[in-house]
Each structure stands twice: as structure tokens, then as C-alpha cells.
Amino acid sequence: MAESTPTPLPLIASTPNNTDKVEPVNVHLPRISIQFCTQCRWMLRAAYFAQELLSTFNTDLGEVALVPKTGGVFTVTLWQGTLNREGEVTTQELILWDRKRDGGFPEVKALKSLVRNVIAPGRDLGHTDRALKKQQQGEQEKKEEESKDKAGCEDCQ
């Protein structure tokens, strides 16, 4: 598989001193930011996720940023950019994981799968995909068994 190096795309950002003037800012897309709570001491967890994503996706990612926050925040966000006909860059923000919304922290294999589904849907993640498929099959079999048990019980009908 040929790897492509994401090129920085110039975006326009206003300067803090004068909102009338704009200056280009280079952003490497796709970009993942991991916001983590410093009060909760989640920096090592965030750095571990960043390292795993960089190790797996190499140059398919433009950058991975660690963003210190407070208040129990742990959010993984992905930005993707597209160049339209006028040569303007439009970005799309997608929250892949939010600790409060999704209930806790993601497993590494689940986070890798979420990133892959957006930036390279056809890519095989090897053992990570096999582990996810096995987990999903187990959950499906469990649901089927529960439905069979309910169907066989006269009291439930």
C-alpha cells in the first residue's frame, strides 16, 4: 500500500490584535486532538492513545495534538479537510470519543477502528479487526441466545 504524506493546507485565521486582517495558518490534516483533564492526571493516558494512533496510521495522519484542559474532559476529535473548486479548504470536525457522552475511556482497538472508519475505510487493521469481529460475534451470539430463551418461555409470551 502506498503511503501518502498529508500536505499542510493553508487555513485563514484572524489575528488577536486586529480582526479585520487575516493570515494563513498551516494545518496538517487529518488532525486528531486529544483533550484531557490535567486535574484528573490523564496526560499519560492521552499520550498513550496518541502514540498508538501514530504507530498504527503513520503518515496517514497529518498531526496528533494533546490539548490540556480541566473539568474531567477526555475527548478525541478528528478534523478532515477538503479542497473545493475555488481552492478553499473546508474542514469537518468529528468527535470520535467523549468520555462523558460515551461512558468512560475507549479501548485502543475501538479508537483505532473509529479513526480508520473515517480516514481509510478500506484499510485492514489486522489483529485489531479480528479482535473487534470476535467481540461483536460474541455479543451477537449472546443476544441470539437471550431471544431464544425468551421465545421458549411460555410465561414471557
PyMOL commands that set and color helices and strands:
alter all, ss='L'
color gray80, all
select helices_A, chain A and resi 43-60+99-102+108-119+127-152
alter helices_A, ss='H'
color red, helices_A
select strands_A, chain A and resi 8-14+22-28+31-37+63-69+74-83+89-98
alter strands_A, ss='S'
color yellow, strands_A
deselect
rebuild
show_as cartoon
